[in-house]
Amino acid sequence: MECELEDVHGQRWSIIEKTAIVSTADLDAHSPYPQQGFIGCEIVQRRRDAEREIIRITTDRPWMVESIDGSTEFDVLPDALVEVN
């Protein structure tokens, strides 16, 4: 499944990964697309620019997910993250 992750700078990163890694929905060929997905990640750094908090994440942990160009670290806004225990 091809996914897109949009970072804080507006850059879209393409990620190709198994459905079980990026979705909690029961998807098949007849499912409507696009669908919202999730990618497991860890927070690497928190910082602020002039007006907002920026969080650097790595998708290398926990499941070694990377963009099609091999990138695994991305800057996102806090509302892009969902904490799962």
Backbone torsions as a table, in degrees:
resi	resn	phi	psi	omega
1	MET	NA	133.2	176.5
2	GLU	-93.0	131.5	-179.5
3	CYS	-123.4	161.2	173.4
4	GLU	-124.1	137.5	173.6
5	LEU	-117.9	123.2	177.8
6	GLU	-101.2	125.5	-178.1
7	ASP	-88.9	179.2	-176.5
8	VAL	-63.4	-21.6	-179.0
9	HIS	-90.9	0.3	-179.2
10	GLY	86.7	2.2	178.2
11	GLN	-78.5	134.9	177.6
12	ARG	-100.5	129.9	-179.3
13	TRP	-110.6	128.2	178.0
14	SER	-89.1	134.9	179.5
15	ILE	-131.0	129.5	175.6
16	ILE	-110.9	120.5	-173.6
17	GLU	-152.4	160.6	177.1
18	LYS	-62.5	143.7	-180.0
19	THR	-55.3	-39.8	-178.2
20	ALA	-62.3	-23.7	-179.3
21	ILE	-83.1	-33.1	-171.5
22	VAL	-113.0	-0.5	-177.7
23	SER	-140.4	146.3	173.2
24	THR	-102.9	-3.1	180.0
25	ALA	-83.7	157.9	175.3
26	ASP	-91.5	89.6	-173.4
27	LEU	-95.4	148.1	172.3
28	ASP	-147.7	-172.0	-175.9
29	ALA	-63.5	-19.8	-178.0
30	HIS	-98.8	0.6	179.9
31	SER	-70.5	144.4	175.8
32	PRO	-72.9	140.5	179.4
33	TYR	-127.1	150.9	4.7
34	PRO	-77.7	161.9	177.5
35	GLN	-121.9	150.2	173.6
36	GLN	-73.4	142.1	179.2
37	GLY	-134.9	176.7	-179.8
38	PHE	-135.7	146.0	174.9
39	ILE	-127.7	125.8	176.6
40	GLY	-61.7	141.2	-179.0
41	CYS	-155.9	170.9	172.0
42	GLU	-128.2	146.4	176.7
43	ILE	-77.9	129.1	179.5
44	VAL	-99.3	-39.1	-174.3
45	GLN	-157.4	147.2	171.8
46	ARG	-121.2	136.4	176.9
47	ARG	-151.9	170.1	177.8
48	ARG	-122.0	141.0	166.7
49	ASP	-99.4	-159.6	-174.9
50	ALA	-61.7	-26.6	-173.1
51	GLU	-134.9	-3.9	-174.9
52	ARG	-155.5	162.4	174.5
53	GLU	-85.4	137.3	176.8
54	ILE	-121.1	132.5	-178.6
55	ILE	-116.5	124.5	174.1
56	ARG	-89.5	127.5	178.6
57	ILE	-117.7	158.0	169.1
58	THR	-119.0	134.1	175.3
59	THR	-98.2	3.1	176.0
60	ASP	-67.9	-30.8	175.7
61	ARG	-116.8	133.6	14.3
62	PRO	-96.8	-12.0	-169.6
63	TRP	-119.1	18.9	176.7
64	MET	53.8	50.7	177.5
65	VAL	-93.4	137.2	179.0
66	GLU	-140.0	158.2	175.5
67	SER	-71.5	169.9	-177.7
68	ILE	-65.4	-18.7	175.8
69	ASP	-94.0	5.1	176.3
70	GLY	93.5	0.6	-179.8
71	SER	-72.1	142.4	178.7
72	THR	-130.3	-1.9	177.9
73	GLU	-120.1	133.6	-174.7
74	PHE	-141.4	145.9	175.1
75	ASP	-96.1	124.4	-178.7
76	VAL	-132.4	165.8	174.3
77	LEU	-87.1	154.8	-178.6
78	PRO	-55.3	-34.5	-178.2
79	ASP	-72.0	-5.8	175.3
80	ALA	-83.2	-9.3	-175.4
81	LEU	-104.4	144.1	173.9
82	VAL	-125.8	123.5	-179.9
83	GLU	-84.4	130.4	178.8
84	VAL	-122.8	130.8	179.1
85	ASN	-103.8	NA	NA
